[in-house]
C-alpha cells in the first residue's frame, strides 16, 4: 500500500510535491496501489517512485520525470504521458491502452508483459506520435 503522506503531498499539488522531493531526495516515493485516477501530475518529479499497481487512468503526466520509476502492473489507460521521461523505468505488466506517449523518452524502459492483458503488443493502442 502507498504511503498516505506521499499520496497527500501529490494531491496537494505538483509544485509542493516537487519542492519536498528537492529537499528530501533520498526518501523513496511510495505510491504503490495508489488511486490517482485523473490526477494532474504534469511536470511531477517521480524519479525512482514506486507506482506498482497504481491506478492512473486518465491522469495527466505530461512532462513528468519517471526515470527509474517502478510502474509494474500500473494502470495508465488513457493517461497523457507526452513528453514524460521513462529512462530505465520498469513498466512491465503496465496497461498503456490508449495512453499518449508522443514525445516521451522511453530509453531503456522495460515494457515486458504490458498492454491490455489481451496478448497484444505491450503498447496496445497507445499513441506514440507520428505514424
Secondary structure as GFF3:
##gff-version 3
##sequence-region A 1 131
A	DSSP	alpha_helix	4	11	.	.	.	ID=ss1
A	DSSP	alpha_helix	14	23	.	.	.	ID=ss2
###
